Structure formats: structure tokens, C-alpha cells
Amino acid sequence: DRPKNADRVLIASDIGDKQTEIVVISNVKGKYNYLYNITLYNLKFDEQVEIFNYLINKLRVEKVGLDCGDGLGRSIHRTLEKKHGKDLLVWYDGSMKIAVDFIKDDKNNIITKKLET
């Protein structure tokens, strides 16, 4: 069930043919809380769609991030979009490489700084 005090509930997923990972997160007064990690093994397209629909409806989810890096993820995205609309879904390509680098000083040392919390 959706936590009673949740301002938002979000789903992030990494979709695959053999294994799909679904993470459910709530936001309460600006703080994110890890609720569930659901792993689906060897489920077909229609079975995965059924589980996503169930979670979206049961938890009254505000956003769903779907890994559309392969055909299965794109198909699930299209099917959920027809039922729930574009505004609910976030498309991302988990197969893309993301450039990561550090800020360095003149001597090529990584610059770190303490963040205020």
C-alpha cells in the first residue's frame, strides 16, 4: 500500500527479458524513502505490463521511470502510455554511456569539497 504520509511515490525500473528490477521510492516532506525492490525473473511482456499496472494503480504513483534501451522496455513504455498517459512516464535509455569526470586543479588532483546538509 501507499504510505499515508507520502507526498509522492515514484517507480524506477531496469527492464530486461530475463530479469527486471523495479524500485519503489516515496517522498515525505522532501526526504526520499526506499520502499521496495522488486525483481522479476523470466516474465513475458504481458506479465510485466500487468505488474506495472498493478503497482501504478495500487500505490497511486506520480512518476514511472522506464529503461527503454531495448525493445521490451520500449514496448512496455508504449503500452503503459496508452493506459496512463505521457505525463506519468519518464523514458530513459539505460544502454547509453554517460560521461563522468571530476574537476581537477593545476596539478591534476581531484577537487573535493564538503557539501552542506
N, C-alpha and C positions, 0 to 999 in steps of 0.2 A: 504494500500500500504506500501511497504518497505520504511523506511525513507531514503532519498537520501544520508545523511551523515553517515549512519550506516556502520561500518566495518564488523559487524556480526549481524545476527538475530538468536535467539535461541528460542526453544519452550520447556517448561517443562509441564508435564501433570500428573494428578492423575486420572486414568481411573476406571470407575465403571459402573455397569449395570443401576443403577438409576440416577447417577449423575457423570459427568466427568468434571474436571477442567482443563483448558488449559491456561497457562500464556505465553505471548509472550514478549521477552526482546530483546532490541538492545544493541549493544556495540559500542560506539562512542569514539574514542581516549582513550581507556582504562576505560571509565566510562559506567556502565550499567544503562540502562533506561527501566523502566517498561512501556510497550506499551499497552497491552490488557490483560484483564482477561475474558475468555470466559467460560461460564458454559453451559453444555449440559445436558438436562433433558430427561430421558427415551428414549434415542435414541438407535436403534439397531446397531449391529456390522457394517453392510454395510453403514449405515448413518454416523457413527463416522469415518470410514475409509475415506469416501468421504470428510468430513470436514478437516481431517488431510491432505489429498492430496491437497485440495484447498489451505490451509494455506501454506504448504510447497512450492507449485508452485508459488502462488501469492506473497509471501514475500521473495522468494528465500532463504530459511532457511538453515543455515550451520549445525545445530545440533538439534536433537529432543530427549528429554528425555522422556521415556515412562515407566509408572509404570506397571510392568509385574508381580505383586504379585497375580493376579488372572487370570483365563482363558481368559477373554475378552481382557485384556491388552496384554497377550502373543499372542493371535490371531491377534490383530491389529499390533503388532510388526512384526510378520511373514509376514503379507500382505504388510505392508509398505516396509519391507526389500526386497521383491521380486521386487517392483517397483522402489525403490530409492537406494538400496544397503545398506550394513552393515555400511559403514563409516558415514552415516548420523545419525544413530540411537544410542542412549545410553539406555541400558537395566538396570533397577534397580527394586528391589523388595520392594515396599512400605509397605509390611506387616512385614518385618524383623525388629526386635528390634535392635537399635543401642545403644551401651553402651556409656554413657556420664558420665564424672566425672570431678572433679576440682583438681587442685594442691593445697595441704594444707601444712601449716607449722607444726612445732613440737607441737603446741597447738591445732591442728586441725582447724585452721582458714583458710578460703579460701584466697589464694594469688591472688591479682589482680594487674595489672599494666597498666599504661596508654600507649596506642599504639600511635605511631607517625603517623600523617596523611599527 
